[in-house]
Amino acid sequence: MDRAAYVSDFLQEDAMLRTVRQRIADAGLPAISVAPELGRLLTLLVKTARAETVLEIGALGGYSGICLARGLGPEGKLISLELKPEFAELARDNLADAGLADKVEYRVGPALDSLAQLAREGWRFDVVFIDADKPNYPQYLDYALALSRPGTLILADNVLLGDRVLDETLPHPSPVAMRTFNQRMKANPRLEATLLPVHDGFSIARVLP
Ligand SMILES: C[S@@+](CC[C@H](N)C(=O)[O-])C[C@H]1O[C@@H](n2cnc3c(N)ncnc32)[C@H](O)[C@@H]1O
């Protein structure tokens, strides 16, 4: 048995999540949902934070949305932002099949527009998970902070960007933006943060009191 098989055996990804991963593939969407071990981490972090309000930026087919919503208490709410209506529809169907329809609200359109609207509505979130287009990660962090309160967890996937963040000479928008994002996570005095070198890099920060 290799390491991946050992971890897979440990996790025992359930039938619902396996079905969702298959539906995403069948619908022709890219295989860019979070890995099962990160999905389980999302559930554990939402539970540990006793989060009542969770914000997801980037829904795809709802895999991470299910993991986040599973961590919520009875009154908890997930707001999930997705650019593409057809992706949001698949995600909505998948969360409904997982028995989580009453916990989630999808907002369709460019996330920066939805975030501005959430700010106008006065939302504050206990957990924010950033997993959408990479060039906007620094702005997503700004909004995550604006929509936070002390103790909020800010989570982000793909922060190593296939190790392209390591090469400071790369001029492309995604690595430039991700280096800015990582620098701000590291240096913002309002945050205590870690960067886990698992998969494509996953960071976790807590907003300080
Ligand atoms: C990596 S996938 C999200 C995966 C999902 N979090 C999961 O693990 O199941 C990124 C998603 O962000 C969406 N996206 C890209 N640009 C966006 C934007 N400007 N606003 C909102 N969503 C965006 C894409 O359509 C895609 O569904």
The ligand as a Gaussian input file, in Angstrom:
#p B3LYP/6-31G(d) Opt

LIG

0 1
 C      -11.076000      25.684000      -7.423000
 S      -12.733000      25.925000      -7.910000
 C      -13.590000      25.823000      -6.374000
 C      -13.579000      24.456000      -5.803000
 C      -14.495000      24.288000      -4.595000
 N      -14.145000      25.250000      -3.561000
 C      -14.359000      22.902000      -4.038000
 O      -13.312000      22.596000      -3.456000
 O      -15.324000      22.123000      -4.169000
 C      -12.814000      27.647000      -8.254000
 C      -14.211000      28.151000      -8.545000
 O      -14.151000      29.582000      -8.529000
 C      -15.028000      30.052000      -9.527000
 N      -14.618000      31.426000      -9.890000
 C      -13.617000      31.814000     -10.716000
 N      -13.565000      33.137000     -10.809000
 C      -14.549000      33.618000     -10.019000
 C      -15.011000      34.917000      -9.700000
 N      -14.426000      36.004000     -10.199000
 N      -16.055000      35.030000      -8.857000
 C      -16.649000      33.924000      -8.335000
 N      -16.252000      32.671000      -8.596000
 C      -15.215000      32.517000      -9.422000
 C      -14.877000      29.069000     -10.662000
 O      -15.970000      29.142000     -11.539000
 C      -14.754000      27.761000      -9.906000
 O      -16.011000      27.158000      -9.761000

